[in-house]
Amino acid sequence: MLSVGTISIARATPTPFSRHIVFIIMENNPLSGITSTTASYMHSLASTYANSTNYVGPVSSSWSPSLPNYIGLTSGSTQGITNDNGPSSNPVRAVNIIDKFDIAGIPFKFYMENMPSNCYTSDSGGYYVHHNPIPYYTDTNATSACSTLDLPAGSTTCPLGATSFSDITTCDSTLINDLNTTSSTPSFMWLTPNHCNDMHDCSSPSCSSPSSTCVGVGDTYLSYLIPSILTTKTFEQDPLATVIINFDEPSSGTYGTTAVYFTVAGPGAKLHYASPPSNKYTHLNLLKTWESNWGLGCMVAANDCSVSTMTEFFIPSVGLSVSLSTIYQPFSPDGSILTMTNRTILTVTSINSFAGPVTVTISPYDGNPLGGPVAQFTSSGTNQENFTLTSNGHVSDTIAVYSCRATPAGTHVLTVTLTIGAPATLTTFTDIVSGTYYKYTCPLAPSP
């Protein structure tokens, strides 16, 4: 009687082109208001890293005032909202990025300056609830995340107009601490500054955007916040980490055509890069970029599903994908034959014109089926394969997973590491071995 062993791949984790993203959303100013005179730090940051010359933010005039932009950025549609009222007046029953992150198992947090407690649903001091999208969603994933992952960024004593690194410690200690705890740093971090730090309005100095005075306050704030982020352990250790800064709306000009500031900074951003004006982007393109980065899938057919990603702002890198498959084969009657039970296609893809050699390694691997299934590339016959990628091209190879009667039943996690000079990207897939029979050993296994 044959004993049947099964190895089935239970999941695969896609490789993002930016493993850690900090997103900071500012308020109510057009790109024309961010100049070397009004915002010297932001102007310099954009010149140093990657910036868009035609990111218009809102898709059209229907994306006004602020709240529709926050909802659109997180659900692919304004959901018919045309005001800045609170969650009780604008409950949103729609699929959103919180659902997508939760389903995909992508760690995330939303950080709100001056918010009194988690998921606070009304204005308080420097906190405006309509700048916080999570409390508006009513589905189970979002309401659960709101209570635990929608957090005060720091202390409620955060100044309305931060002017020092000490102020950043007060305003954003939770965010900075999370970025310094690399074992648990979320992959996606959204930061909403208080209503003065984000340039919306301030009492001292008195201003309401669009305003060069408010721009100056926000520029000073960012001149301390961004260096604080870029010097955290996450940004020092992750070569693909990025911080993205944009504005919700221009509050002047024509919505859908008036550009707002958009910059990608950090080790994962291109240096000294400005996209051509012909490359027009909206909030939907940014949402699509997040969806693509983590393989989340899109949400609204005519909106985020129909636009391009914004990968041009990120450095050339390499993506890994695993095409899942399962093959069931019986072991030989005498238990002496090592039997392949699974073939999986691994594809390595060039992102942003990367070209050059890469090495992919599967681990653990010791050639001993007593300790788990043996995984190897069919081309090399070992657990390591060397590829040469052409610009924007891709290469594939088959991973063969072997088992035998002596392979212990259970779950086996195999990690695929891609190396470009130094370890650059990781992906994992899970093999479940069941129905194996322990009486016999295999030729590759040492005698018991």
C-alpha positions in Angstrom: 0.0 0.0 0.0 1.4 3.4 -1.0 1.9 6.1 1.6 1.1 9.5 0.1 3.0 12.6 1.2 1.7 16.1 0.3 3.5 19.4 0.2 1.2 22.3 -0.4 2.1 25.9 -0.6 -0.1 27.8 1.8 0.9 31.3 1.2 3.5 33.5 -0.5 4.6 37.0 0.5 5.2 39.5 -2.4 8.3 41.6 -2.5 7.6 45.4 -2.3 9.8 48.0 -4.1 9.7 50.0 -0.8 9.5 47.8 2.3 8.8 50.7 4.7 6.8 53.8 3.7 6.1 56.8 6.0 3.4 59.0 4.4 2.9 62.6 5.6 0.0 64.6 4.4 0.0 68.4 4.4 -2.8 70.8 3.8 -4.3 73.3 1.4 -1.5 74.8 -0.7 -0.6 74.6 -4.4 2.9 73.6 -5.6 3.4 77.2 -6.8 3.3 78.3 -3.1 6.2 76.0 -2.2 9.3 78.0 -3.3 12.9 78.4 -2.2 11.7 81.6 -0.5 8.5 80.4 1.2 9.7 76.9 2.0 13.4 76.5 1.7 13.7 73.1 3.4 10.9 71.5 1.3 12.3 73.0 -1.9 15.7 71.6 -1.1 14.3 68.2 -0.1 12.5 68.0 -3.4 15.6 68.9 -5.3 17.7 66.4 -3.3 15.4 63.4 -3.8 12.5 62.7 -6.2 9.6 65.0 -6.9 6.6 65.4 -9.2 6.0 68.5 -11.2 2.4 67.5 -12.0 0.9 65.8 -9.0 -2.5 67.4 -8.8 -3.9 65.5 -5.8 -7.7 65.8 -6.1 -9.1 64.2 -9.2 -11.7 66.9 -9.7 -13.6 69.6 -7.9 -15.8 66.9 -6.3 -12.8 66.0 -4.2 -13.3 69.1 -2.0 -13.0 70.0 0.9 -10.4 68.0 2.8 -12.3 64.9 4.0 -13.1 63.6 0.5 -9.4 63.5 -0.3 -8.6 61.5 2.9 -11.4 59.1 2.0 -10.4 58.9 -1.6 -6.8 58.2 -0.7 -7.9 55.2 1.4 -10.8 53.8 -0.6 -10.4 54.9 -4.2 -13.5 57.1 -4.1 -14.8 60.1 -2.2 -17.8 57.9 -1.4 -20.1 60.9 -2.2 -18.8 63.0 0.7 -18.8 66.7 0.1 -18.1 68.1 3.6 -15.7 68.0 6.5 -18.2 66.7 9.1 -17.4 64.0 11.6 -17.8 60.2 11.4 -21.3 60.2 12.7 -22.4 62.3 9.8 -20.3 60.5 7.2 -20.2 56.8 7.9 -18.4 55.0 5.1 -19.4 51.5 4.1 -16.8 50.7 1.5 -13.8 48.5 1.0 -10.7 50.5 2.1 -7.0 50.1 2.4 -7.3 49.1 6.0 -9.2 46.0 4.8 -6.6 45.4 2.2 -3.7 45.6 4.6 -5.4 43.4 7.1 -6.3 40.7 4.6 -2.7 40.7 3.1 -1.1 40.6 6.6 0.8 43.9 6.0 1.6 45.7 9.3 0.4 49.3 9.4 -0.4 52.2 11.7 -1.9 55.6 11.5 -0.4 58.3 13.7 -2.3 61.5 14.6 -0.6 64.5 16.2 -2.5 65.9 19.3 -5.2 63.2 19.2 -6.2 62.6 22.8 -6.7 58.8 22.5 -6.9 56.0 20.0 -9.5 56.5 17.2 -10.8 59.8 18.6 -13.9 60.8 16.7 -14.2 64.6 17.3 -11.9 67.6 17.0 -9.7 68.3 20.0 -7.0 71.1 20.2 -4.6 70.6 17.3 -6.4 67.5 16.1 -9.0 67.6 13.3 -10.9 64.4 12.9 -11.6 65.0 9.2 -7.8 64.7 8.7 -8.1 61.1 10.1 -9.8 58.7 7.7 -10.0 55.5 9.8 -12.8 56.5 12.2 -15.2 57.1 9.2 -15.1 53.4 8.0 -17.7 51.1 9.6 -16.6 47.6 8.5 -15.2 45.2 11.0 -11.5 45.4 9.9 -11.5 49.2 10.0 -13.3 49.5 13.3 -11.0 46.9 14.9 -7.9 48.7 13.5 -9.2 52.1 14.6 -9.2 51.1 18.2 -5.6 49.6 18.2 -3.7 51.0 15.2 -5.0 54.6 14.9 -2.8 56.2 17.5 -1.7 59.5 19.0 1.6 60.3 17.3 2.9 61.7 20.5 1.8 64.0 23.3 -1.3 66.2 23.2 1.1 69.0 24.2 2.6 69.0 20.7 3.2 72.6 19.8 1.0 74.2 17.1 4.0 75.1 15.1 7.0 72.9 16.0 10.4 74.6 15.8 12.9 72.1 17.2 14.0 68.5 17.5 12.7 68.6 21.1 9.3 69.6 19.7 9.4 66.6 17.3 10.1 64.3 20.3 6.9 65.7 21.9 4.8 65.6 18.8 5.8 62.3 17.2 7.5 60.1 19.9 5.3 57.1 19.1 6.2 57.2 15.4 9.9 57.7 16.0 10.0 54.9 18.6 8.3 52.5 16.2 10.8 53.4 13.5 13.6 52.7 15.9 12.2 49.3 16.9 13.0 47.4 13.7 11.7 44.1 14.8 8.1 45.5 14.8 8.2 48.5 12.6 5.0 48.7 10.5 5.4 48.5 6.7 3.1 51.4 6.2 2.9 54.4 8.5 0.5 57.3 7.9 1.2 60.6 9.8 -1.2 63.5 10.0 0.4 66.5 11.6 -1.7 68.9 13.8 -3.6 71.6 11.9 -0.8 74.1 12.3 2.1 71.9 11.5 0.3 70.6 8.4 -0.2 74.3 7.2 -4.0 74.2 7.5 -4.3 77.1 9.9 -2.4 78.6 12.9 -3.3 81.0 15.7 0.3 82.2 16.3 1.3 83.4 13.8 -2.3 83.8 12.6 -2.8 82.3 9.1 -5.1 80.1 7.1 -4.0 78.3 3.9 -3.3 78.9 1.2 -0.9 81.2 2.9 2.9 81.8 2.7 2.8 82.3 6.5 1.3 78.9 7.1 3.7 77.4 4.5 6.7 78.8 6.5 5.4 77.2 9.7 5.0 73.8 8.1 8.4 74.1 6.4 10.1 74.7 9.7 8.2 71.7 11.2 9.3 69.4 8.4 12.9 70.6 8.6 13.0 68.9 12.0 10.6 66.0 11.4 12.2 64.6 8.2 15.8 64.4 9.6 14.3 62.7 12.7 12.7 60.1 10.5 15.7 59.6 8.2 18.1 58.9 11.1 16.0 56.2 12.7 17.2 52.6 12.6 14.6 51.6 10.0 15.9 54.2 7.6 19.5 53.4 8.4 19.0 49.7 7.9 16.4 49.4 5.1 17.9 50.5 1.7 14.4 50.7 0.3 12.7 52.8 3.0 11.0 56.0 1.9 9.0 58.9 3.3 6.4 60.5 1.0 5.1 64.0 1.5 2.1 65.5 -0.3 -0.8 67.8 0.1 -4.5 66.9 0.3 -5.6 69.8 -2.0 -4.4 73.1 -3.5 -7.3 75.2 -2.2 -6.8 77.4 -5.2 -6.7 77.2 -8.9 -8.5 74.4 -10.7 -9.0 71.0 -9.0 -7.7 68.2 -11.2 -5.1 70.5 -12.9 -3.4 72.6 -10.2 -0.4 70.8 -9.0 0.5 70.3 -5.3 3.8 69.3 -3.7 4.8 65.7 -3.9 8.2 64.4 -2.8 9.7 60.9 -2.1 12.7 61.0 0.2 14.9 58.4 1.9 17.3 55.7 0.8 14.7 54.1 -1.4 14.1 57.3 -3.4 15.9 58.4 -6.5 18.3 61.3 -6.1 17.9 64.7 -7.9 14.9 63.5 -9.9 11.9 65.5 -11.2 9.2 63.7 -13.2 8.3 65.4 -16.5 5.2 67.5 -16.6 3.6 65.0 -19.0 3.5 62.5 -16.1 0.3 63.7 -14.4 -0.7 62.0 -11.2 -3.6 62.2 -8.7 -4.3 60.7 -5.3 -5.6 57.6 -7.1 -2.1 57.0 -8.6 -0.6 57.2 -5.1 -3.2 54.7 -3.8 -2.5 52.4 -6.7 1.2 52.6 -5.9 0.6 51.4 -2.4 -1.6 48.7 -3.6 1.0 47.6 -6.2 3.8 47.8 -3.6 2.3 45.2 -1.4 0.1 43.2 -3.9 -3.1 44.4 -2.3 -5.3 44.5 -5.3 -7.3 47.6 -6.3 -10.7 48.7 -5.1 -12.7 50.8 -7.6 -12.8 49.7 -11.2 -12.9 53.1 -12.9 -10.6 54.8 -10.3 -7.5 53.2 -8.7 -7.9 50.1 -10.8 -7.6 52.2 -14.0 -4.5 54.3 -13.3 -0.7 53.8 -13.4 1.7 53.4 -10.5 4.3 56.0 -9.5 7.3 53.7 -9.4 9.4 56.3 -11.3 10.3 58.0 -8.0 11.8 54.9 -6.4 15.3 53.6 -7.0 15.9 50.6 -9.3 15.2 47.4 -7.5 14.2 43.8 -7.9 10.9 42.1 -7.2 10.2 38.5 -6.4 7.0 36.7 -7.0 6.0 33.1 -6.5 3.5 31.3 -8.6 1.8 28.8 -6.3 1.2 25.2 -7.4 0.7 21.8 -5.7 1.4 18.4 -7.1 0.4 15.2 -5.2 2.5 12.1 -5.8 2.7 8.8 -4.0 6.0 7.5 -2.6 7.4 4.3 -3.8 6.1 1.2 -2.0 9.5 0.4 -0.4 10.1 4.0 0.7 13.5 4.2 -0.8 12.8 6.8 -3.5 12.9 10.5 -2.9 9.7 11.8 -4.6 9.1 15.4 -5.8 5.8 16.6 -4.5 5.8 20.2 -5.5 6.9 22.6 -8.3 6.7 26.3 -7.9 7.7 29.0 -10.3 9.9 31.8 -8.9 10.1 35.0 -11.0 12.6 37.8 -10.5 11.6 41.1 -12.1 13.5 44.3 -12.8 11.9 47.4 -11.3 12.7 50.9 -12.5 15.3 49.7 -15.1 17.4 47.6 -12.7 20.0 45.6 -14.7 22.7 43.3 -13.4 23.4 40.0 -11.6 21.3 38.8 -8.6 21.5 35.7 -6.5 18.5 33.9 -5.1 18.9 31.4 -2.2 16.3 29.1 -0.6 16.6 28.3 3.1 16.7 26.3 5.2 18.5 23.7 3.1 20.7 20.8 4.3 19.9 18.1 1.8 18.4 16.0 4.6 14.7 15.1 4.1 14.6 13.8 7.7 14.7 17.4 8.8 12.2 18.7 6.3 11.6 18.8 2.6 14.5 19.4 0.3 14.1 22.5 -1.9 16.2 23.3 -4.9 16.2 25.1 -8.2 15.8 22.8 -11.2 18.4 24.7 -13.3 21.2 24.6 -10.7 20.2 21.5 -8.8 21.0 23.3 -5.6 19.3 25.8 -3.3 21.0 28.7 -5.0 20.6 30.2 -8.5 22.4 33.2 -10.1 20.4 35.3 -12.6 21.3 38.3 -14.8 18.5 40.8 -15.2 18.1 43.1 -18.2 16.5 46.5 -17.7 12.8 46.1 -17.0 13.1 42.4 -17.8 12.4 39.3 -15.8 13.7 35.7 -15.4 12.1 32.6 -13.9 13.1 29.2 -12.6 11.3 26.3 -11.0 11.7 25.5 -7.3 11.3 21.8 -6.8 10.4 20.6 -3.3 11.1 17.0 -2.5 9.8 14.8 0.3 9.9 11.1 1.2 8.4 8.7 3.8 10.9 10.0 6.3 10.1 13.7 6.0 8.3 14.7 9.2 4.7 15.8 8.7 4.0 19.4 9.6 4.4 23.0 8.3 7.7 23.9 6.7 8.4 27.6 5.9 11.0 28.2 3.2 12.5 31.6 2.8 13.8 32.9 -0.5 16.5 35.6 -0.2 17.5 37.8 -3.1 21.0 39.3 -2.9 22.3 42.3 -4.9 25.7 42.9 -3.3 24.0 42.6 0.1 20.6 41.0 1.1 18.0 43.2 -0.5 14.7 41.4 -0.6 13.0 38.5 1.2 9.9 36.5 0.4 8.6 33.4 2.1 6.2 30.5 1.3 4.9 27.8 3.5 5.0 24.1 2.7 2.6 21.8 4.6 3.7 18.1 4.6 1.1 15.6 5.7 0.4 11.9 5.4 4.1 10.9 5.5 5.2 7.6 7.0 8.2 7.4 9.3 9.2 3.7 9.1 11.7 4.1 6.2 14.5 6.5 5.5 15.6 8.0 2.2 18.8 7.7 0.2 19.9 11.2 1.0 19.2 10.8 4.7 21.7 9.5 7.2 20.9 6.1 8.7 18.9 6.5 12.0 
